[in-house]
Amino acid sequence: MLHVPVLLEESLDFLLHDLSGAYLDLTFGRGSHSQEILNRISPQGSLHAVDRDQEAVLYGKDKIKDSRFSIYHSNYSEIDSLFPQQQFDGILLDLGTCSTHLDDPMRGFSFQSDGPLDMRMDTSSGFSAGEWLNSATEKEISDILYEYGDEKASRKIAKAIVEYRSTRLMETTIELTKTIETVLKRTGKIHPATKSFQAIRIHVNNELHHLKVALSKLNDVLKAGGVIVIISFHSLEDRIVKNFFRPQIKKLPKDIPINISVKETYRCIKKKIKPSANEIKINPRSRSAIMRVFSKL
Ligand SMILES: C[S@@+](CC[C@H](N)C(=O)[O-])C[C@H]1O[C@@H](n2cnc3c(N)ncnc32)[C@H](O)[C@@H]1O
């Protein structure tokens, strides 16, 4: 299945304020945002793209033949070393996973199809979900399921995982799904393994850490007047974004407490944009998306 981009029109309307500018797509995925940026910018414009997933980078190199475009296999938390001399007019972060991750059973992201328990976006480094689940303590597993998945049955699921692995290694997505199903029965539309898979994916990819690091480095690679567009799919991601920018946003004088000096670096252009009812109908994955837009002073 193709990855359907979320908030495509809305994000690019804010991002592309100078069609001859230099742009950076830090989450290339299957390149729908990137391709549309290239469609809109002028021959003088340029686009650099990044993804930590080698498959996404190979896909980009194969599909996009355009002298204004280049793509790099890297983590967005390393933008400062990737672009030491460069500043951009606009930067896009479309967080989370691609639906293409879920579609390939061999990547181990989906509870619906059988595959190795991997879940790494960058398969060239780090530890797989299976390696972690077979070695973490029951408390560590329970804490991650609760913290990143808001899974109320986290303790029971962690206990069931530890019991399962006492006789054999847990190696496949179906083994994990079936273990979760011994604890949680399916009641509504949402599969009982949804929250646990999301939590384990966030942990295995250390997603929140990389987001925090990337945000702290954006200032180095953004021109004055440059725009940052961030699309989050998880309340924890959105909270990190909100809390990072809040103290640095230029406010009206009456809002600045006396005696407190705030380092104002950004202006908030759009606080919170959500997909329209029509977009959610066409692409249900978009329902949890929240977009925020900032510009550098
Ligand atoms: C939601 S998809 C982006 C979809 C994209 N906008 C499109 O139009 O196809 C998120 C992408 O970001 C990548 N990604 C996630 N975390 C990353 C990180 N820390 N550094 C670089 N890429 C990352 C994932 O591998 C995935 O391909």
The ligand as an SDF file (V2000), in Angstrom:
LIG
                    3D

 27 29  0  0  0  0  0  0  0  0999 V2000
    5.3080    9.5070    8.8040 C   0  0  0  0  0  0  0  0  0  0  0  0
    6.6840    8.9810    7.8740 S   0  0  0  0  0  0  0  0  0  0  0  0
    6.9630   10.3410    6.8040 C   0  0  0  0  0  0  0  0  0  0  0  0
    6.1280   10.2910    5.5720 C   0  0  0  0  0  0  0  0  0  0  0  0
    6.5140   11.2970    4.5280 C   0  0  0  0  0  0  0  0  0  0  0  0
    6.2220   12.6580    4.9220 N   0  0  0  0  0  0  0  0  0  0  0  0
    5.8740   10.9960    3.1880 C   0  0  0  0  0  0  0  0  0  0  0  0
    5.2660   11.9050    2.6240 O   0  0  0  0  0  0  0  0  0  0  0  0
    5.9990    9.8680    2.7020 O   0  0  0  0  0  0  0  0  0  0  0  0
    8.0060    9.1700    9.0010 C   0  0  0  0  0  0  0  0  0  0  0  0
    9.3730    8.7940    8.4570 C   0  0  0  0  0  0  0  0  0  0  0  0
   10.3400    9.3470    9.3370 O   0  0  0  0  0  0  0  0  0  0  0  0
   11.3870    8.4350    9.5100 C   0  0  0  0  0  0  0  0  0  0  0  0
   11.9840    8.7280   10.8150 N   0  0  0  0  0  0  0  0  0  0  0  0
   11.4360    8.5090   12.0320 C   0  0  0  0  0  0  0  0  0  0  0  0
   12.2800    8.8890   12.9990 N   0  0  0  0  0  0  0  0  0  0  0  0
   13.3930    9.3690   12.3780 C   0  0  0  0  0  0  0  0  0  0  0  0
   14.6200    9.9190   12.8470 C   0  0  0  0  0  0  0  0  0  0  0  0
   14.8770   10.0270   14.1510 N   0  0  0  0  0  0  0  0  0  0  0  0
   15.5170   10.3410   11.9400 N   0  0  0  0  0  0  0  0  0  0  0  0
   15.2550   10.2390   10.5950 C   0  0  0  0  0  0  0  0  0  0  0  0
   14.1210    9.6980   10.0990 N   0  0  0  0  0  0  0  0  0  0  0  0
   13.2020    9.2750   10.9810 C   0  0  0  0  0  0  0  0  0  0  0  0
   10.7510    7.0670    9.4270 C   0  0  0  0  0  0  0  0  0  0  0  0
   11.6980    6.0950    9.0390 O   0  0  0  0  0  0  0  0  0  0  0  0
    9.6520    7.2960    8.3810 C   0  0  0  0  0  0  0  0  0  0  0  0
   10.1080    6.9470    7.1180 O   0  0  0  0  0  0  0  0  0  0  0  0
  1  2  1  0
  2  3  1  0
  2 10  1  0
  3  4  1  0
  4  5  1  0
  5  6  1  0
  5  7  1  0
  7  8  2  0
  7  9  1  0
 10 11  1  0
 11 12  1  0
 11 26  1  0
 12 13  1  0
 13 14  1  0
 13 24  1  0
 14 15  1  0
 14 23  1  0
 15 16  2  0
 16 17  1  0
 17 18  1  0
 17 23  2  0
 18 19  1  0
 18 20  2  0
 20 21  1  0
 21 22  2  0
 22 23  1  0
 24 25  1  0
 24 26  1  0
 26 27  1  0
M  CHG  2   2   1   9  -1
M  END
$$$$
